[in-house]
Amino acid sequence: MCLPRTLHAEEAVPQAPVLQSEAAILIDARSGTVLFEKNATERLYPASITKIVTGIIALESADPEELVTVSKEARNEDGTRVYLAEGEQVTLGNLVYALMLNSGNDAATAIAEHISGSKALFADKMNAFAKETVGVFDTQFTNPHGLPDPEHYTTASDMAKIAQYAMRNERFREIVATEKMPWNGLEWQSQLVNHNKLLTTYEGTLGVKNGYTQAAGNTLVIAAQRDGMELIGVILKASTNKVVYAEMTKLLDYGFAAFEPRQLFAAGETYEYGSVEAGETSRMFVAVEELWTAVPKHEVADMQVDALGAITMSTPSRTWTAGMLKLQEPPVANAQVMSAVDAGTGVSDASEEDGAAANSDWELPIAGAWLLMNVMLGTIAYLKLRKRAMRRA
């Protein structure tokens, strides 16, 4: 049983925010525990938060120092640009900075063409990444930048998981946390300025990306860290730029005020399920890695592990799944003994059979050695007798 933090008299239990935006979610970045959601599985246009996917694929697929040659199509891409010139060569890493800070659609197209040969083929790679690498299935991409397309959509829940994955990459974290950097292009000499306003206005913000199109409205994905807990918030289809930032601030404030991280198991820690004394089947589970969750600060949180190893946390206000333990297989010999007991044959029978098998393993070699030794001794004795007889003769 986990005890809640003591609530002081002047404190009020934090209340979940009421949001105007169409969809939103807040998760604990370490465990994925959902702390708040509104229409989190509704399919909506993502706009430029699409570039989170483009950026992490670029960093995982190629060397950031590779030179990318800008095509005519990239040069003439619609929307926000960093004014790449046709034929200009830029490192892939710098293009990711242009993508994530200045939201360059031309940088997105240049990256896609460099990695996959075309935007269409890169979109296939994005969709495979979402399903096979991250494990989300309500997201589909048709381009690398997020310009409107009826078949280009995501959900708040899926985008939170994508951001959670991307933020585990140290180079990606470094890029999205950058406020400004110089830009010396052939057609544009200036500096990239991160469009994410919370990076400089909300304490603990680590990134990630904002977006806007008329069809998508304002979208925003934010990662922020305070007091040892990292949160990821997603808002889709906010009515204005002011609203999306104000509501994300409310969402993060709620998360940090209402929840705290809780380690459930250390890596390698075991948990015994069932009681032999009570006539239950005993099973031993093990944590393959550290298992964490986020719990309400002001409520008692109980943990239960079921017969399959699934961990469930519950408080008076909510219940959630908090991970899985792995069944620890018993040693083979113990398994044989348990099988004998379960079959009603008794441990003694199994022990006799096991003993006979064990005896046969060592008795034969010893018997063979004993026989060889006797043959050798007999031969030596015979040779000595023969030698004495010859001397007498």
C-alpha positions as CSV (number, residue, x, y, z in Angstrom):
1,M,0.0,0.0,0.0
2,C,1.3,3.5,-0.9
3,L,0.6,6.4,1.4
4,P,-0.4,9.9,0.1
5,R,1.6,13.0,0.9
6,T,0.3,14.9,3.9
7,L,-2.1,17.7,2.8
8,H,-1.5,20.9,4.7
9,A,-4.5,22.9,5.9
10,E,-3.9,25.8,3.5
11,E,-3.7,23.5,0.4
12,A,-6.6,22.5,-1.8
13,V,-6.7,19.3,-3.8
14,P,-5.8,20.3,-7.4
15,Q,-8.8,20.0,-9.8
16,A,-8.5,18.8,-13.3
17,P,-8.6,21.8,-15.8
18,V,-11.6,22.5,-18.0
19,L,-10.3,22.9,-21.6
20,Q,-11.9,24.6,-24.6
21,S,-9.6,22.8,-27.1
22,E,-11.0,19.8,-29.0
23,A,-8.6,17.2,-27.6
24,A,-5.9,16.9,-25.0
25,I,-3.9,14.5,-23.0
26,L,-1.3,14.6,-20.2
27,I,1.0,11.7,-19.5
28,D,3.9,10.8,-17.2
29,A,6.9,10.6,-19.6
30,R,8.7,7.9,-17.7
31,S,5.9,5.4,-17.4
32,G,3.3,6.6,-19.9
33,T,0.7,6.8,-17.1
34,V,-2.3,8.9,-18.3
35,L,-3.0,11.8,-15.9
36,F,-5.6,13.7,-17.9
37,E,-7.4,13.2,-21.2
38,K,-10.1,14.8,-23.3
39,N,-11.2,13.2,-26.6
40,A,-7.7,11.7,-26.6
41,T,-8.5,9.1,-29.3
42,E,-10.3,11.5,-31.7
43,R,-8.6,11.7,-35.1
44,L,-7.6,15.3,-35.9
45,Y,-5.1,17.2,-38.1
46,P,-1.7,17.6,-36.4
47,A,-0.3,20.5,-38.5
48,S,3.4,21.0,-37.8
49,I,3.7,18.7,-34.8
50,T,4.0,16.2,-37.6
51,K,7.7,17.4,-37.7
52,I,8.4,15.5,-34.4
53,V,8.1,12.3,-36.4
54,T,10.2,13.7,-39.3
55,G,12.9,14.9,-36.9
56,I,13.3,11.7,-34.9
57,I,13.3,9.5,-38.0
58,A,16.0,11.7,-39.6
59,L,18.2,11.4,-36.5
60,E,17.7,7.6,-36.2
61,S,18.1,6.9,-40.0
62,A,21.3,8.8,-41.0
63,D,24.4,10.6,-39.8
64,P,23.6,14.2,-38.8
65,E,26.8,15.2,-40.5
66,E,25.7,14.0,-43.9
67,L,25.3,16.6,-46.5
68,V,21.8,17.0,-48.0
69,T,21.4,18.6,-51.5
70,V,18.3,20.7,-51.7
71,S,16.0,19.9,-54.6
72,K,13.8,22.3,-56.6
73,E,10.7,20.8,-54.9
74,A,12.1,21.5,-51.5
75,R,13.1,25.0,-52.5
76,N,9.5,25.8,-53.6
77,E,7.7,24.1,-50.7
78,D,4.6,25.9,-49.4
79,G,4.2,27.4,-46.0
80,T,6.9,28.3,-43.4
81,R,10.4,28.1,-44.8
82,V,14.0,28.8,-43.9
83,Y,14.6,29.8,-47.6
84,L,16.8,26.9,-48.7
85,A,18.2,27.4,-52.2
86,E,18.0,24.8,-55.0
87,G,21.3,22.9,-55.1
88,E,22.3,24.2,-51.6
89,Q,24.1,21.6,-49.4
90,V,23.2,21.6,-45.7
91,T,24.0,19.0,-43.1
92,L,21.2,16.8,-42.0
93,G,21.6,17.9,-38.4
94,N,21.2,21.6,-39.3
95,L,18.1,20.7,-41.3
96,V,16.6,19.1,-38.2
97,Y,17.3,22.3,-36.3
98,A,15.5,24.3,-39.1
99,L,12.7,21.8,-38.9
100,M,12.1,21.8,-35.2
101,L,13.0,25.5,-34.3
102,N,11.8,27.5,-37.3
103,S,9.3,24.9,-38.5
104,G,10.8,24.9,-42.0
105,N,8.6,23.0,-44.5
106,D,11.4,23.2,-47.0
107,A,13.7,21.5,-44.5
108,A,11.1,18.8,-44.0
109,T,10.9,18.1,-47.7
110,A,14.7,18.1,-48.1
111,I,15.0,15.6,-45.2
112,A,12.3,13.3,-46.6
113,E,13.9,13.3,-50.1
114,H,17.4,12.6,-48.6
115,I,16.2,9.7,-46.4
116,S,13.7,8.0,-48.7
117,G,14.0,9.6,-52.2
118,S,10.6,11.3,-52.1
119,K,7.9,12.7,-49.8
120,A,5.6,9.8,-50.6
121,L,8.1,7.1,-49.7
122,F,9.1,9.0,-46.6
123,A,5.4,9.1,-45.6
124,D,5.4,5.3,-45.8
125,K,8.4,5.2,-43.5
126,M,6.6,7.6,-41.1
127,N,3.6,5.3,-41.0
128,A,5.7,2.2,-40.5
129,F,7.6,4.0,-37.7
130,A,4.3,5.0,-35.9
131,K,2.9,1.4,-36.0
132,E,6.0,-0.8,-35.7
133,T,8.4,1.3,-33.6
134,V,6.1,3.4,-31.4
135,G,3.1,1.1,-31.5
136,V,0.3,3.6,-32.3
137,F,-2.5,2.8,-34.8
138,D,-4.8,5.9,-35.1
139,T,-2.2,8.0,-36.9
140,Q,-1.5,8.3,-40.6
141,F,0.9,10.6,-42.5
142,T,1.0,11.7,-46.1
143,N,3.8,14.3,-45.9
144,P,6.7,15.2,-43.7
145,H,5.6,18.7,-42.6
146,G,1.9,18.6,-41.7
147,L,0.3,20.7,-44.5
148,P,-3.4,19.7,-44.7
149,D,-4.5,16.5,-46.3
150,P,-7.7,14.5,-45.6
151,E,-5.6,11.3,-45.0
152,H,-3.1,13.0,-42.7
153,Y,-4.2,12.7,-39.1
154,T,-3.3,11.7,-35.5
155,T,-4.8,11.6,-32.0
156,A,-3.7,13.3,-28.8
157,S,-3.0,9.9,-27.3
158,D,-0.8,8.7,-30.3
159,M,1.1,12.0,-30.4
160,A,1.9,11.8,-26.7
161,K,3.4,8.3,-27.2
162,I,5.4,9.5,-30.3
163,A,6.8,12.4,-28.3
164,Q,7.6,10.1,-25.4
165,Y,9.6,8.0,-27.7
166,A,11.3,10.9,-29.4
167,M,12.3,12.6,-26.1
168,R,14.3,9.5,-25.2
169,N,16.8,10.4,-27.9
170,E,19.5,12.7,-26.4
171,R,20.2,14.5,-29.7
172,F,16.5,15.2,-30.3
173,R,16.2,16.5,-26.7
174,E,19.1,18.9,-27.3
175,I,17.6,20.2,-30.6
176,V,14.1,20.9,-29.3
177,A,15.5,22.6,-26.1
178,T,17.5,25.1,-28.3
179,E,16.1,28.6,-28.1
180,K,18.1,30.2,-30.9
181,M,21.0,29.4,-33.3
182,P,22.7,31.2,-36.2
183,W,21.6,30.3,-39.7
184,N,23.9,31.0,-42.7
185,G,22.1,29.9,-45.8
186,L,22.7,30.9,-49.4
187,E,19.5,32.9,-49.5
188,W,19.0,33.7,-45.9
189,Q,21.5,34.7,-43.3
190,S,19.8,35.2,-39.9
191,Q,19.1,33.0,-36.9
192,L,16.6,30.3,-36.1
193,V,14.3,31.2,-33.3
194,N,12.3,28.4,-31.6
195,H,8.6,29.0,-32.2
196,N,7.7,27.1,-28.9
197,K,6.8,30.0,-26.6
198,L,6.7,27.9,-23.4
199,L,10.4,27.2,-23.8
200,T,11.2,30.6,-22.4
201,T,8.0,31.3,-20.3
202,Y,7.2,28.0,-18.5
203,E,9.7,26.7,-15.9
204,G,11.0,23.3,-16.7
205,T,10.0,23.2,-20.3
206,L,12.2,20.8,-22.4
207,G,10.5,21.2,-25.9
208,V,8.8,20.0,-28.1
209,K,6.7,21.6,-31.0
210,N,3.8,23.8,-31.9
211,G,1.8,23.9,-35.1
212,Y,-1.0,25.7,-37.0
213,T,-3.0,25.4,-40.1
214,Q,-6.5,26.7,-40.7
215,A,-7.8,23.1,-40.9
216,A,-6.0,21.9,-37.8
217,G,-6.3,25.0,-35.7
218,N,-3.5,25.4,-33.1
219,T,-1.7,22.3,-32.0
220,L,1.0,21.9,-29.3
221,V,3.2,19.2,-27.8
222,I,5.2,20.1,-24.7
223,A,7.6,18.2,-22.5
224,A,8.4,19.7,-19.1
225,Q,10.2,18.5,-16.0
226,R,9.9,19.5,-12.3
227,D,10.8,17.7,-9.0
228,G,12.0,14.6,-10.7
229,M,8.9,14.1,-12.8
230,E,8.7,14.7,-16.6
231,L,5.3,15.3,-18.2
232,I,4.2,15.3,-21.8
233,G,1.1,17.3,-22.8
234,V,-0.7,17.4,-26.2
235,I,-3.4,19.8,-27.3
236,L,-5.2,19.5,-30.6
237,K,-7.4,22.0,-32.4
238,A,-7.3,25.0,-30.0
239,S,-9.1,28.1,-31.4
240,T,-6.2,30.5,-31.1
241,N,-2.5,30.7,-30.4
242,K,-3.2,32.3,-27.0
243,V,-5.7,29.6,-26.0
244,V,-3.4,26.7,-26.8
245,Y,-0.5,28.1,-24.7
246,A,-2.8,29.1,-21.8
247,E,-4.5,25.7,-21.7
248,M,-1.2,23.8,-21.9
249,T,0.0,25.8,-18.9
250,K,-3.1,24.8,-17.0
251,L,-2.6,21.2,-18.0
252,L,1.0,21.1,-16.9
253,D,0.3,23.0,-13.7
254,Y,-2.3,20.4,-12.8
255,G,0.0,17.5,-13.5
256,F,2.8,18.8,-11.3
257,A,0.5,19.9,-8.5
258,A,-1.7,16.7,-8.4
259,F,0.8,13.9,-9.1
260,E,4.2,12.6,-8.1
261,P,6.4,9.8,-9.4
262,R,6.4,6.4,-7.7
263,Q,8.8,3.5,-8.3
264,L,6.9,0.2,-8.0
265,F,9.8,-2.2,-8.7
266,A,13.5,-2.1,-9.2
267,A,15.1,-4.0,-12.1
268,G,15.4,-7.6,-11.1
269,E,13.0,-7.3,-8.1
270,T,10.7,-10.3,-7.6
271,Y,7.1,-10.6,-6.5
272,E,5.5,-13.8,-5.3
273,Y,1.9,-14.3,-6.3
274,G,-0.4,-16.7,-4.4
275,S,0.0,-18.5,-1.1
276,V,0.8,-22.2,-0.8
277,E,-0.4,-22.2,2.8
278,A,-3.8,-20.9,1.5
279,G,-4.0,-23.7,-1.1
280,E,-3.2,-21.3,-4.0
281,T,-0.7,-21.8,-6.8
282,S,2.4,-19.8,-6.1
283,R,4.1,-18.0,-8.9
284,M,7.2,-15.9,-8.9
285,F,7.4,-12.8,-11.1
286,V,10.3,-10.6,-11.8
287,A,10.7,-7.0,-13.0
288,V,12.7,-7.0,-16.2
289,E,13.4,-3.2,-15.8
290,E,12.5,-0.5,-13.4
291,L,8.8,0.0,-13.2
292,W,7.4,3.5,-12.3
293,T,4.1,5.2,-12.3
294,A,2.6,8.6,-11.3
295,V,0.2,8.6,-8.4
296,P,-2.1,11.3,-7.0
297,K,-0.4,13.2,-4.2
298,H,-3.4,13.4,-1.9
299,E,-4.9,9.9,-2.2
300,V,-3.9,6.4,-1.0
301,A,-2.7,4.3,-4.0
302,D,-3.0,0.5,-3.7
303,M,-1.1,-1.9,-6.0
304,Q,-2.3,-5.3,-7.1
305,V,-0.6,-7.9,-9.3
306,D,-2.8,-10.5,-11.0
307,A,-2.0,-14.1,-12.0
308,L,-0.5,-12.9,-15.3
309,G,1.8,-10.4,-13.8
310,A,-0.3,-7.3,-14.7
311,I,0.1,-4.4,-12.2
312,T,-3.0,-2.4,-11.4
313,M,-3.0,0.8,-9.3
314,S,-6.2,2.1,-7.7
315,T,-7.2,5.1,-5.7
316,P,-10.6,6.3,-4.6
317,S,-10.9,8.4,-7.8
318,R,-9.2,6.3,-10.5
319,T,-7.8,2.9,-11.5
320,W,-5.0,2.4,-14.1
321,T,-2.7,-0.3,-15.5
322,A,0.9,0.3,-14.4
323,G,3.0,-2.3,-16.3
324,M,3.7,-6.0,-16.4
325,L,6.0,-8.4,-14.5
326,K,7.5,-11.4,-16.2
327,L,6.9,-14.9,-14.9
328,Q,10.1,-16.3,-13.5
329,E,10.5,-19.9,-14.7
330,P,11.5,-22.4,-12.0
331,P,14.7,-24.6,-12.4
332,V,14.0,-27.8,-14.4
333,A,14.6,-30.1,-11.5
334,N,12.1,-28.2,-9.3
335,A,9.6,-28.2,-12.2
336,Q,9.9,-32.0,-12.4
337,V,9.2,-32.3,-8.7
338,M,6.2,-29.9,-8.9
339,S,4.8,-31.9,-11.8
340,A,5.1,-35.1,-9.7
341,V,3.3,-33.4,-6.8
342,D,0.6,-32.0,-9.0
343,A,0.0,-35.5,-10.6
344,G,-0.3,-37.1,-7.2
345,T,2.7,-39.4,-7.6
346,G,4.6,-38.0,-4.6
347,V,8.0,-36.4,-4.3
348,S,9.6,-39.7,-3.2
349,D,8.9,-41.4,-6.6
350,A,10.3,-38.5,-8.5
351,S,13.3,-38.4,-6.2
352,E,14.0,-42.2,-6.7
353,E,13.8,-41.8,-10.5
354,D,16.0,-38.8,-10.5
355,G,18.4,-40.6,-8.2
356,A,18.6,-43.6,-10.5
357,A,19.2,-41.4,-13.5
358,A,21.9,-39.5,-11.6
359,N,23.5,-42.8,-10.4
360,S,23.7,-44.1,-13.9
361,D,25.5,-41.0,-14.9
362,W,28.5,-41.5,-12.6
363,E,28.5,-45.3,-11.9
364,L,29.6,-46.3,-15.4
365,P,32.7,-44.1,-15.6
366,I,33.8,-45.3,-12.1
367,A,33.3,-48.9,-13.0
368,G,35.2,-48.5,-16.2
369,A,38.1,-46.9,-14.4
370,W,38.1,-49.6,-11.7
371,L,38.3,-52.4,-14.3
372,L,41.1,-50.6,-16.2
373,M,43.1,-50.2,-13.0
374,N,42.8,-53.9,-12.2
375,V,43.9,-54.9,-15.7
376,M,47.0,-52.7,-15.3
377,L,47.8,-54.1,-11.9
378,G,47.4,-57.7,-13.1
379,T,49.7,-57.0,-16.1
380,I,52.4,-55.5,-13.8
381,A,52.2,-58.5,-11.5
382,Y,52.5,-61.0,-14.4
383,L,55.6,-59.2,-15.8
384,K,57.3,-59.2,-12.4
385,L,56.7,-63.0,-11.9
386,R,58.0,-63.7,-15.5
387,K,61.2,-61.7,-14.8
388,R,61.9,-63.6,-11.6
389,A,61.5,-67.0,-13.4
390,M,63.9,-66.0,-16.1
391,R,66.6,-65.0,-13.5
392,R,66.3,-68.4,-11.8
393,A,66.6,-70.2,-15.1
